[in-house]
Amino acid sequence: MKIKFLIPLLAFLVLAVFLGIGLTHDPRKLPSTMIDKLAPAFRIAQVHAPDQTFSPADMKGQVWMLNVWASWCTACRVEHPLLVEIARSNAIPLVGLDYKDQREDAVPFLQQHGNPYMLSALDLDGRVGIDYGVYGVPETFIIDKAGRIRHKQIGPITPEALQDEILPLIAQLKKD
């Protein structure tokens, strides 16, 4: 009779332990299966020049940053001033991937808030984002000279992440 009461208690304790372990993980540190793999290939139109396209192959031989953003994204507005600073510093070529957005919304957003991107490509249907494993916007990828993804930042870039992780990685990748 006592065993009947122990089974639910044991099940509850096991679930509580798993929940406790899960709550200790930082959701921004989700592992990406894309790290150290070649960046997925694509060729899509640019936001400001719809008659011109962009492909990651255009950046071969350079360390560069791909920032996935959208004009409708609130967190992107939080991150945007830091991206403008990164662009002004010329630390790394910064390419935007305008995710599930419309050109007529993206262009005014960049005019109003400043355009940190050397160019921004328009991912209308989100297929490129899916290929990169994007969970949501913003997300940022650091891609090395060989075209391999070396870092993925989920959520807005913070000044701390920039100083402690991203800039040191960029410096190391430029040396390699």
C-alpha positions in Angstrom: 0.0 0.0 0.0 2.9 2.4 0.8 4.4 1.8 -2.6 1.4 3.4 -4.3 2.2 6.6 -2.5 5.9 6.5 -3.2 5.6 6.3 -7.0 4.0 9.7 -7.5 6.4 11.2 -4.9 9.4 9.8 -6.8 8.1 10.9 -10.1 7.6 14.4 -8.7 11.2 14.5 -7.3 12.6 13.4 -10.7 10.7 16.1 -12.5 11.7 18.7 -9.9 15.4 17.8 -10.4 15.1 18.1 -14.2 13.3 21.4 -13.9 15.9 22.7 -11.5 18.8 21.8 -13.8 17.0 23.3 -16.8 16.5 26.6 -15.0 20.2 27.0 -14.3 21.0 27.2 -18.0 21.2 30.5 -19.8 18.8 30.4 -22.8 21.2 32.7 -24.8 23.8 30.0 -24.6 21.8 27.4 -26.5 24.3 25.2 -28.4 24.2 25.6 -32.2 24.7 22.7 -34.5 26.0 25.2 -37.0 29.2 26.1 -35.1 32.4 25.1 -37.1 30.2 24.2 -40.1 30.2 26.0 -43.4 27.7 28.9 -43.5 24.8 27.8 -45.6 24.9 29.2 -49.2 22.2 31.5 -50.5 21.9 34.3 -53.0 19.1 36.9 -52.3 18.3 40.5 -53.2 19.7 43.4 -51.1 17.4 45.7 -49.2 18.7 49.0 -50.7 19.5 47.6 -54.1 16.9 45.0 -55.1 18.6 44.5 -58.5 21.8 43.4 -56.7 22.2 40.1 -54.7 24.3 39.0 -51.9 25.8 35.6 -51.1 28.2 34.5 -48.3 30.6 33.5 -51.1 31.0 37.2 -51.7 32.7 37.4 -48.2 35.2 34.5 -48.7 38.6 35.3 -47.3 37.2 37.8 -44.7 36.1 37.5 -41.1 32.6 39.0 -41.1 29.4 39.3 -39.0 25.9 38.4 -40.1 23.3 40.1 -38.1 19.7 38.8 -38.4 17.3 41.6 -37.8 13.8 43.0 -38.7 12.1 46.3 -38.5 9.3 44.8 -36.5 11.7 43.4 -33.8 11.7 45.3 -30.5 14.9 43.6 -29.3 16.6 44.7 -32.6 15.9 48.3 -31.7 17.7 47.7 -28.3 20.7 46.2 -30.1 20.9 48.6 -33.0 22.9 51.5 -31.4 25.6 48.9 -30.5 25.7 47.7 -34.1 26.1 51.3 -35.3 29.1 51.6 -32.9 30.6 48.4 -34.3 30.2 49.7 -37.8 31.9 53.0 -37.0 34.8 51.2 -35.4 35.4 49.2 -38.6 36.2 46.2 -36.4 34.5 43.8 -38.8 32.4 43.9 -42.0 28.7 43.8 -40.8 26.1 42.3 -43.1 22.4 42.4 -42.2 19.9 39.7 -43.0 16.4 41.3 -42.9 14.3 38.4 -41.7 10.6 38.0 -42.7 10.3 41.7 -43.3 9.2 44.0 -46.1 11.6 46.3 -48.0 9.1 49.2 -47.5 9.5 48.7 -43.7 13.2 48.0 -43.6 14.4 51.0 -45.5 12.7 53.6 -43.3 13.9 51.7 -40.2 17.5 52.0 -41.3 17.0 55.7 -42.3 15.6 56.5 -38.9 18.0 54.5 -36.7 21.1 54.6 -38.8 22.4 51.9 -41.1 25.3 49.9 -39.6 25.4 47.4 -42.5 27.7 47.4 -45.4 24.6 45.8 -47.0 21.5 44.1 -45.9 20.0 41.1 -47.7 16.2 40.6 -47.7 15.0 37.2 -46.4 11.3 37.7 -47.2 10.1 34.1 -46.5 12.6 33.3 -43.7 14.2 30.4 -45.6 17.8 31.6 -45.2 17.1 32.1 -41.4 15.8 28.6 -41.2 19.0 27.3 -42.9 21.1 29.1 -40.3 19.0 27.7 -37.4 17.6 31.1 -36.4 15.3 30.8 -33.4 14.2 34.4 -33.5 15.6 37.9 -34.1 18.0 39.3 -33.4 20.7 36.7 -33.8 24.3 37.3 -34.9 26.9 35.0 -36.5 30.6 35.4 -36.7 31.9 33.7 -39.9 35.6 33.1 -40.5 37.7 33.5 -43.6 36.9 30.0 -44.8 33.2 30.6 -44.5 32.7 28.6 -41.3 30.4 29.8 -38.5 32.5 30.3 -35.5 30.0 32.0 -33.1 26.3 32.5 -32.7 24.8 35.2 -30.4 21.2 34.6 -29.6 19.3 37.7 -28.7 20.7 41.3 -28.7 24.5 41.8 -28.6 25.3 43.3 -25.2 28.4 45.5 -24.5 29.7 42.7 -22.3 29.3 40.0 -24.9 30.9 42.3 -27.4 34.0 43.0 -25.2 34.3 39.6 -23.6 33.5 37.2 -26.4 32.9 38.7 -29.8 35.8 41.2 -30.2 38.5 38.7 -28.9 37.1 36.0 -31.2 37.3 38.4 -34.2 40.9 39.4 -33.4 41.8 35.7 -33.2 40.1 34.8 -36.4 41.8 37.7 -38.2 45.2 36.3 -37.1 44.4 32.8 -38.4 
